[in-house]
Amino acid sequence: MSDDETPASEIPSYHAVGIGAGPANLSLAALFSSATTERFALFERQPRPSWHDQLLHPGVRMQTSWLKDLVSLVDPRHELTFLNYLVTTGRMFALLNSQFDVIPRLEYVRYLAWAAGKLPNIFYNTDVDQISLGDDGFTVSSGGRKLARCDHLVIGVGTAPVIPPELAGLPSGRAFIADELTGNLEAMAADLDAPVAVVGSGQTGIEATMKLLQRGFTDITWLGRRLWFDTIDDSPCANDVYRPAHMVALQRISLPIRRQVITRLNPTGDALTPGAMRGLYQANYDRMLVLDRFPVTLCPGREVVASAVQGDDIVLTCRTPGHGQVYRARYVVIATGRENLPVPFDPDLRERVELAEDGELVVEPDFSVRWKGMNGHQIYALNRARMTHGLTDANVTLLPVRAAIVLNSMFQREIFPIRDELGPVDWG
Ligand SMILES: Cc1cc2nc3c(=O)[nH]c(=O)nc-3n(C[C@H](O)[C@H](O)[C@H](O)COP(=O)(O)OP(=O)(O)OC[C@H]3O[C@@H](n4cnc5c(N)ncnc54)[C@H](O)[C@@H]3O)c2cc1C
């Protein structure tokens, strides 16, 4: 009998299934496990717990407070708090005394792996490639094998890096995404004076630039499209955007205006960590004292509009506010952003799901997806609704709050109260 013909009674059944075991679905799994005895499973394509592992360069830091772990904002007595991780793994005093402003990203990854290890039914090495709808809910499959049946789905598939058309088609060993820098570094280091360009002014761009500088490269050009290399606005009022009260306030605004508001709020989150910028400036200065010139040149306001190979060089043509400019580099590191991964709905389910103008799922305030033929079955989507739910829906700052909203909706009762009344800002 082929796997495809597995009798329904032999397919494991769950109340809900999450696709992807990144921080968003891990938070959901953690709260699910403390809220109910129903069964929940996560399927993850990676072979083990991981979180942007290819970008874990030495010294990189979180952009988010350690208090914003998988559970604490909603359930601080949960077993899977970051604090419990520190105490039970014996690193509490060492971490405290290291006086980090924000914790190393590697520590967060270790915490995620620790938490994942304590949760039931997380299946790794499992690439979900089909989700279909039957009479009794959803069936989730991989490689033709039916893995699970469930009443509800939670999509947490995350994002993947994008190579823009202007940088597509360059030789792969010479131009690559930042995730591939570590793998290429030793070959590149045969000539530390080779010119290297980093394209993209976000956190991934600065971390790639820093890594090249630390490895000893002496001619690094960092190109950013924005007019300046913005650092995150970490002021108290800017941080009030990352609160449940602001999420609720956004839902009161019409969609077109909401989009404008969210775009204008970008500097509160979609920018560089000030500590990383200070680190880069100081390391650049230190090397300048040795080389007599700065090894890193920051080039804001440069939008790469074309690229081509000319002999040993990759030629990058840039548009600038004043005039065009051309840069030559031996290697190009591409850090120009990420896009949502597709959800593997089968054709029937894809047909039923409502899409917005930008092709994205339409996500309701409770993170449920709008689709036809629900019949009591819900699909929830995490981290896919930035332009409707605000900047918190693209990062890890409010993970437990979002998970709690989903669970309250899934079980149709207030399992986790979400209180956020005490604040000085009236969002209108
Ligand atoms: C380098 C880096 C650093 C960041 N640092 C911060 C920070 O400090 N603070 C902050 O708030 N935000 C940060 N962000 C943003 C943050 O990563 C994301 O918001 C967060 O990872 C989203 O979590 P997620 O669980 O939705 O998605 P992901 O973390 O992307 O997890 C999704 C998971 O789904 C799996 N998957 C995808 N498709 C399938 C499939 N079909 N079948 C099975 N599994 C699948 C993937 O393998 C992946 O493990 C950072 C982003 C990057 C790239």
The ligand as an SDF file (V2000), in Angstrom:
LIG
                    3D

 53 58  0  0  0  0  0  0  0  0999 V2000
   19.3380   37.6030   11.2300 C   0  0  0  0  0  0  0  0  0  0  0  0
   18.0310   38.0280   11.7960 C   0  0  0  0  0  0  0  0  0  0  0  0
   17.9630   38.5210   13.0800 C   0  0  0  0  0  0  0  0  0  0  0  0
   16.7550   38.9340   13.6230 C   0  0  0  0  0  0  0  0  0  0  0  0
   16.7470   39.4330   14.8850 N   0  0  0  0  0  0  0  0  0  0  0  0
   15.5760   39.8440   15.4080 C   0  0  0  0  0  0  0  0  0  0  0  0
   15.5290   40.3690   16.7440 C   0  0  0  0  0  0  0  0  0  0  0  0
   16.5430   40.4790   17.4330 O   0  0  0  0  0  0  0  0  0  0  0  0
   14.3280   40.7490   17.2360 N   0  0  0  0  0  0  0  0  0  0  0  0
   13.1820   40.6500   16.5010 C   0  0  0  0  0  0  0  0  0  0  0  0
   12.1300   41.0130   17.0080 O   0  0  0  0  0  0  0  0  0  0  0  0
   13.2000   40.1540   15.2490 N   0  0  0  0  0  0  0  0  0  0  0  0
   14.3650   39.7540   14.6810 C   0  0  0  0  0  0  0  0  0  0  0  0
   14.3870   39.2730   13.4070 N   0  0  0  0  0  0  0  0  0  0  0  0
   13.1240   39.0920   12.7010 C   0  0  0  0  0  0  0  0  0  0  0  0
   12.6980   37.6770   13.1070 C   0  0  0  0  0  0  0  0  0  0  0  0
   13.5680   36.7000   12.6600 O   0  0  0  0  0  0  0  0  0  0  0  0
   11.5750   37.0910   12.5320 C   0  0  0  0  0  0  0  0  0  0  0  0
   10.5640   37.9520   12.8140 O   0  0  0  0  0  0  0  0  0  0  0  0
   11.2960   35.7220   13.1980 C   0  0  0  0  0  0  0  0  0  0  0  0
   12.2950   34.7830   12.8510 O   0  0  0  0  0  0  0  0  0  0  0  0
    9.9970   35.2580   12.7480 C   0  0  0  0  0  0  0  0  0  0  0  0
    9.7370   34.0310   13.3690 O   0  0  0  0  0  0  0  0  0  0  0  0
    8.8780   32.9770   12.5990 P   0  0  0  0  0  0  0  0  0  0  0  0
    8.7350   31.8260   13.5220 O   0  0  0  0  0  0  0  0  0  0  0  0
    7.6370   33.5930   12.0640 O   0  0  0  0  0  0  0  0  0  0  0  0
    9.7230   32.6290   11.2930 O   0  0  0  0  0  0  0  0  0  0  0  0
   11.1790   31.8680   11.1230 P   0  0  0  0  0  0  0  0  0  0  0  0
   12.0050   32.1950   12.2920 O   0  0  0  0  0  0  0  0  0  0  0  0
   11.6040   32.2200    9.7910 O   0  0  0  0  0  0  0  0  0  0  0  0
   10.7430   30.3460   11.2250 O   0  0  0  0  0  0  0  0  0  0  0  0
    9.9740   29.7250   10.2250 C   0  0  0  0  0  0  0  0  0  0  0  0
   10.3360   28.2540   10.1890 C   0  0  0  0  0  0  0  0  0  0  0  0
    9.4590   27.5880    9.2970 O   0  0  0  0  0  0  0  0  0  0  0  0
   10.1840   26.5820    8.5950 C   0  0  0  0  0  0  0  0  0  0  0  0
    9.4470   26.2630    7.3690 N   0  0  0  0  0  0  0  0  0  0  0  0
    9.1730   27.0960    6.3430 C   0  0  0  0  0  0  0  0  0  0  0  0
    8.4270   26.4710    5.3990 N   0  0  0  0  0  0  0  0  0  0  0  0
    8.2100   25.2170    5.8770 C   0  0  0  0  0  0  0  0  0  0  0  0
    7.5090   24.0950    5.3530 C   0  0  0  0  0  0  0  0  0  0  0  0
    6.8430   24.1620    4.2100 N   0  0  0  0  0  0  0  0  0  0  0  0
    7.5140   22.9520    6.0850 N   0  0  0  0  0  0  0  0  0  0  0  0
    8.1730   22.8810    7.2650 C   0  0  0  0  0  0  0  0  0  0  0  0
    8.8540   23.9330    7.8120 N   0  0  0  0  0  0  0  0  0  0  0  0
    8.8640   25.0790    7.1130 C   0  0  0  0  0  0  0  0  0  0  0  0
   11.5300   27.2190    8.3600 C   0  0  0  0  0  0  0  0  0  0  0  0
   12.5210   26.2360    8.1660 O   0  0  0  0  0  0  0  0  0  0  0  0
   11.7420   28.0070    9.6650 C   0  0  0  0  0  0  0  0  0  0  0  0
   12.4580   27.2710   10.6250 O   0  0  0  0  0  0  0  0  0  0  0  0
   15.5840   38.8510   12.8500 C   0  0  0  0  0  0  0  0  0  0  0  0
   15.6390   38.3660   11.5460 C   0  0  0  0  0  0  0  0  0  0  0  0
   16.8480   37.9620   11.0210 C   0  0  0  0  0  0  0  0  0  0  0  0
   16.8900   37.4410    9.5990 C   0  0  0  0  0  0  0  0  0  0  0  0
  1  2  1  0
  2  3  1  0
  2 52  2  0
  3  4  2  0
  4  5  1  0
  4 50  1  0
  5  6  2  0
  6  7  1  0
  6 13  1  0
  7  8  2  0
  7  9  1  0
  9 10  1  0
 10 11  2  0
 10 12  1  0
 12 13  2  0
 13 14  1  0
 14 15  1  0
 14 50  1  0
 15 16  1  0
 16 17  1  0
 16 18  1  0
 18 19  1  0
 18 20  1  0
 20 21  1  0
 20 22  1  0
 22 23  1  0
 23 24  1  0
 24 25  2  0
 24 26  1  0
 24 27  1  0
 27 28  1  0
 28 29  2  0
 28 30  1  0
 28 31  1  0
 31 32  1  0
 32 33  1  0
 33 34  1  0
 33 48  1  0
 34 35  1  0
 35 36  1  0
 35 46  1  0
 36 37  1  0
 36 45  1  0
 37 38  2  0
 38 39  1  0
 39 40  1  0
 39 45  2  0
 40 41  1  0
 40 42  2  0
 42 43  1  0
 43 44  2  0
 44 45  1  0
 46 47  1  0
 46 48  1  0
 48 49  1  0
 50 51  2  0
 51 52  1  0
 52 53  1  0
M  END
$$$$
